Amino acid sequence: MDVEEFIKRNEKGLWECTICGFTAMSKKVIKQHIKNSHPDALQEEKKDEKRHNDEKKNKEKKEKRKPRPWHSFEFEPLIDKEVTVVLRNGSIVQGILKYETTYNLVLTNATITGTKHTAKVEYLIINKSNVSHIHTEPTKLEPVEGE
């Protein structure tokens, strides 16, 4: 809370501390009085304000944390099937989807085709946040130029 909220003008035109009734002709003197004489009142208000702001921030964070598509999509029908996974960086992965976790897909006998290289691996773990899309239709892999 701001010091201003503890200051008012009284009927005589003087500035007054609303906490204790102290008066002065200068608003600056009243502000200094409140800071020096009533720091507890300011601290309590700051704590309440901070608590309120923290609660508001936490609520906003929770609202922003809505599930992303790769968390909510069910991959179970694709388990033990040959799939093609297109990653966000443009790489293509083909393999057998063995299982999924909350955040990852696990493929076996996978072929990874990047922008410059192709590789075969026995097991591959892909974080779902890197997946652009996935499908079961085979994609024709062509050799990358320069190999």
C-alpha positions as a Markdown table, in Angstrom:
| # | Residue | x | y | z |
|---|---|---|---|---|
| 1 | Met | 0.0 | 0.0 | 0.0 |
| 2 | Asp | 1.2 | 3.5 | -0.7 |
| 3 | Val | 1.8 | 6.2 | 2.0 |
| 4 | Glu | -0.8 | 8.3 | 0.2 |
| 5 | Glu | -3.6 | 6.1 | 1.5 |
| 6 | Phe | -2.8 | 7.2 | 5.1 |
| 7 | Ile | -2.9 | 10.9 | 4.3 |
| 8 | Lys | -5.9 | 13.2 | 4.2 |
| 9 | Arg | -6.6 | 16.9 | 4.5 |
| 10 | Asn | -8.6 | 17.8 | 7.6 |
| 11 | Glu | -11.3 | 20.5 | 8.0 |
| 12 | Lys | -8.6 | 23.1 | 8.9 |
| 13 | Gly | -6.7 | 22.5 | 5.6 |
| 14 | Leu | -3.8 | 20.7 | 7.3 |
| 15 | Trp | -2.4 | 17.3 | 6.2 |
| 16 | Glu | -3.3 | 14.5 | 8.7 |
| 17 | Cys | -2.1 | 11.0 | 9.3 |
| 18 | Thr | -5.2 | 8.8 | 9.3 |
| 19 | Ile | -3.5 | 6.3 | 11.6 |
| 20 | Cys | -2.8 | 8.5 | 14.6 |
| 21 | Gly | -4.1 | 12.0 | 13.8 |
| 22 | Phe | -0.7 | 13.8 | 13.6 |
| 23 | Thr | -1.0 | 17.0 | 11.5 |
| 24 | Ala | 1.3 | 19.2 | 9.6 |
| 25 | Met | 1.2 | 22.0 | 7.0 |
| 26 | Ser | 3.4 | 20.0 | 4.6 |
| 27 | Lys | 2.4 | 16.8 | 3.0 |
| 28 | Lys | 6.1 | 15.8 | 2.8 |
| 29 | Val | 6.3 | 16.0 | 6.6 |
| 30 | Ile | 3.3 | 13.7 | 6.9 |
| 31 | Lys | 4.8 | 11.2 | 4.5 |
| 32 | Gln | 8.0 | 11.2 | 6.5 |
| 33 | His | 6.0 | 10.8 | 9.7 |
| 34 | Ile | 4.2 | 7.8 | 8.4 |
| 35 | Lys | 7.3 | 6.1 | 7.1 |
| 36 | Asn | 9.1 | 6.7 | 10.5 |
| 37 | Ser | 6.3 | 6.2 | 12.9 |
| 38 | His | 4.1 | 3.6 | 11.3 |
| 39 | Pro | 6.4 | 1.3 | 9.3 |
| 40 | Asp | 4.3 | -1.7 | 10.5 |
| 41 | Ala | 1.2 | -0.4 | 8.8 |
| 42 | Leu | 3.1 | 0.0 | 5.5 |
| 43 | Gln | 4.7 | -3.4 | 5.9 |
| 44 | Glu | 1.4 | -5.1 | 6.6 |
| 45 | Glu | -0.2 | -3.5 | 3.6 |
| 46 | Lys | 2.9 | -4.4 | 1.4 |
| 47 | Lys | 2.6 | -8.0 | 2.6 |
| 48 | Asp | -1.1 | -8.2 | 1.8 |
| 49 | Glu | -0.4 | -6.5 | -1.6 |
| 50 | Lys | 2.5 | -8.9 | -2.3 |
| 51 | Arg | 0.3 | -11.9 | -1.3 |
| 52 | His | -2.5 | -10.7 | -3.6 |
| 53 | Asn | 0.0 | -10.1 | -6.5 |
| 54 | Asp | 1.5 | -13.6 | -6.0 |
| 55 | Glu | -1.9 | -15.2 | -6.0 |
| 56 | Lys | -2.8 | -13.3 | -9.1 |
| 57 | Lys | 0.5 | -14.4 | -10.9 |
| 58 | Asn | 0.0 | -18.0 | -9.9 |
| 59 | Lys | -3.6 | -18.0 | -11.2 |
| 60 | Glu | -2.3 | -16.5 | -14.5 |
| 61 | Lys | 0.4 | -19.1 | -14.7 |
| 62 | Lys | -2.1 | -21.9 | -14.2 |
| 63 | Glu | -4.4 | -20.5 | -16.9 |
| 64 | Lys | -1.4 | -20.4 | -19.3 |
| 65 | Arg | -0.6 | -24.0 | -18.6 |
| 66 | Lys | -3.3 | -25.4 | -20.7 |
| 67 | Pro | -2.4 | -28.8 | -22.1 |
| 68 | Arg | -0.6 | -28.7 | -25.4 |
| 69 | Pro | -1.7 | -30.8 | -28.3 |
| 70 | Trp | 1.1 | -33.4 | -28.0 |
| 71 | His | 0.1 | -34.0 | -24.3 |
| 72 | Ser | -3.5 | -34.6 | -25.0 |
| 73 | Phe | -3.3 | -36.6 | -28.2 |
| 74 | Glu | -3.6 | -40.3 | -27.7 |
| 75 | Phe | -1.0 | -42.4 | -29.5 |
| 76 | Glu | -2.3 | -45.7 | -28.2 |
| 77 | Pro | -4.0 | -46.8 | -31.4 |
| 78 | Leu | -0.6 | -46.4 | -33.1 |
| 79 | Ile | 1.3 | -48.7 | -30.7 |
| 80 | Asp | 3.2 | -51.5 | -32.5 |
| 81 | Lys | 2.5 | -49.9 | -35.9 |
| 82 | Glu | 4.9 | -48.5 | -38.5 |
| 83 | Val | 4.7 | -44.7 | -38.2 |
| 84 | Thr | 6.2 | -41.7 | -39.8 |
| 85 | Val | 7.0 | -38.8 | -37.4 |
| 86 | Val | 7.7 | -35.4 | -38.8 |
| 87 | Leu | 9.7 | -33.3 | -36.4 |
| 88 | Arg | 9.4 | -29.5 | -36.0 |
| 89 | Asn | 12.9 | -29.1 | -37.4 |
| 90 | Gly | 11.9 | -30.8 | -40.7 |
| 91 | Ser | 13.5 | -34.2 | -39.9 |
| 92 | Ile | 11.5 | -37.3 | -40.7 |
| 93 | Val | 11.6 | -40.4 | -38.5 |
| 94 | Gln | 10.2 | -43.8 | -39.5 |
| 95 | Gly | 9.9 | -46.7 | -37.2 |
| 96 | Ile | 7.7 | -48.9 | -35.0 |
| 97 | Leu | 6.0 | -47.0 | -32.2 |
| 98 | Lys | 6.6 | -49.1 | -29.1 |
| 99 | Tyr | 5.1 | -47.0 | -26.4 |
| 100 | Glu | 4.5 | -43.5 | -25.2 |
| 101 | Thr | 5.0 | -41.7 | -21.9 |
| 102 | Thr | 3.5 | -38.3 | -20.9 |
| 103 | Tyr | 6.3 | -36.4 | -22.7 |
| 104 | Asn | 8.0 | -38.9 | -25.0 |
| 105 | Leu | 7.5 | -41.4 | -27.8 |
| 106 | Val | 9.7 | -44.5 | -28.1 |
| 107 | Leu | 10.3 | -46.0 | -31.5 |
| 108 | Thr | 12.3 | -49.1 | -32.5 |
| 109 | Asn | 14.1 | -49.9 | -35.7 |
| 110 | Ala | 13.9 | -46.2 | -36.6 |
| 111 | Thr | 15.3 | -44.4 | -39.6 |
| 112 | Ile | 16.0 | -40.8 | -39.1 |
| 113 | Thr | 16.3 | -38.5 | -42.2 |
| 114 | Gly | 17.6 | -35.1 | -41.4 |
| 115 | Thr | 18.7 | -32.2 | -43.7 |
| 116 | Lys | 22.1 | -33.7 | -44.4 |
| 117 | His | 22.2 | -37.3 | -43.0 |
| 118 | Thr | 20.3 | -40.5 | -42.7 |
| 119 | Ala | 20.8 | -42.8 | -39.7 |
| 120 | Lys | 19.3 | -46.1 | -38.5 |
| 121 | Val | 18.9 | -46.8 | -34.8 |
| 122 | Glu | 17.5 | -49.6 | -32.8 |
| 123 | Tyr | 15.7 | -47.4 | -30.2 |
| 124 | Leu | 14.8 | -43.8 | -30.4 |
| 125 | Ile | 13.2 | -41.5 | -27.8 |
| 126 | Ile | 11.5 | -38.4 | -29.1 |
| 127 | Asn | 10.2 | -35.7 | -26.9 |
| 128 | Lys | 6.6 | -34.9 | -28.0 |
| 129 | Ser | 7.2 | -31.2 | -28.0 |
| 130 | Asn | 9.5 | -31.8 | -31.0 |
| 131 | Val | 6.7 | -33.5 | -33.0 |
| 132 | Ser | 5.1 | -31.6 | -35.8 |
| 133 | His | 2.8 | -34.5 | -36.8 |
| 134 | Ile | 2.7 | -38.3 | -37.0 |
| 135 | His | 0.9 | -40.7 | -39.4 |
| 136 | Thr | 0.9 | -44.3 | -40.3 |
| 137 | Glu | 1.3 | -44.0 | -44.1 |
| 138 | Pro | 4.8 | -44.6 | -45.1 |
| 139 | Thr | 6.7 | -41.7 | -46.5 |
| 140 | Lys | 9.1 | -42.4 | -49.3 |
| 141 | Leu | 12.6 | -41.6 | -48.2 |
| 142 | Glu | 14.9 | -40.3 | -50.8 |
| 143 | Pro | 18.7 | -40.0 | -50.4 |
| 144 | Val | 20.0 | -36.7 | -49.2 |
| 145 | Glu | 22.1 | -34.9 | -51.8 |
| 146 | Gly | 25.8 | -35.0 | -51.2 |
| 147 | Glu | 26.0 | -38.5 | -49.7 |
